[in-house]
């Protein structure tokens, strides 16, 4: 494919910056920035936030600040004014990460960026510290190629993975702060390596903790088992009621028949991406795209009960679970949470006492793919990926801030891109990022900013 001089300059600039990007991502991944002080010191998140603030100052951003949000975490903000009359683009990422799970199961330490088989491994390498570097690379390439042609605001969240809505609440209390003509959320990814992708739909999320009590205390299973109501057994029955025989999610009152009209997700491709074991069936009905993008999905994230090692022969007096429910656009997260709580409570056997407590919510989102921003991104991605056409897909995950921004700025065009393609294994052991994807996506973002400066609505 023949490239423009514009593309050649941007591409060369990003390529020259990649060694520095690896060094910086190594520094950023080293912060154990899990936004849960019960697991890691809060100083780890603060250190990551201060690193990003320093990087923005080095790029000439004004008004750089650590915003103290209502959930006790810090979001990093910066503003780079653009030429007179130029549109403003908000770039989003987050620096907090998921816990590493079993650190011993990682091939290399989770908080040490390690190159292996052409990929860079480390917690947050793709989700979403790599997104921070993608934004920095794009801006640096523009500066090296004549300047940044738009006004830029950057917001890097500190608690996205926890779903505690700190930045959403802060944005609602300061609605002028993040106002922009276009918003690029750098927290999704390509359909697969080499396929440039914009995500046009996000499922929302409702998360609850359900607690079941049946006895004043644990009892000897030999002396009391068979008549004493077991809280763990009651909880298991309640959780099982959330799925039909084929594995489809079933929550009383919640529609589960959505159909995805866009790019499809072949079943064999999904099996490979999800690493489904041979002989194990997929769950649910409809196409894979229906199931992961257009319908609700329940997941039991954890259960508090005795581990196998060290367990005693006891009837359990209390059991607790953390349950996540993903919901497609058209269903409010609060309403879904209420339906989930009512369903679980109604399914409690033996008169067991049930307490269901909401712990997090995020609204679904659906974008207008006919907007000028999407047209600019399509041509930018086509150039960055040697003629490959931009795919437009859904995303089963949730980014709660997206719906908040859509509500605050209904005229802003919102695009979701990023580095979390299937091989990245985000939220799992051995998370990684493809440096080639980081390079190409940074080129695409820089080209987008150049073209949106020209094509943005007056």
Secondary structure by P-SEA (a helix, b strand, c coil): ccccaaaaaaaaaaaaaaaaaaaaaaaaaccccccccccccaaaaaaaaaaaaaaaaaacccccccccccccbbbbbbbbbccccbbbbbbbbbccccccccccccccccccccccccccccccccccaaaaaaaaaaaaaaaacccccbbbbbbbbcccccccaaaaaaaaaccccccccbbbbcccccccccbbbbbcbbbbbbbbbbbbbcccccccccccccccccaaaaaaaaaaacccccccccccccccccccccbbbbaaaaaaaaccccccccccccccccccccbbbbbbccccccccccccccccccccbbbbbbbcccccaaaaaaaaaaaaaaacccccbbbbbbcbbbbbbbbccccaaaaaaaaaaaaaaccccccccccccccaaaaaaaaacccbbbbbbcccccccccccccccccaaaaaaaaaaaaaaaaaaaccccc
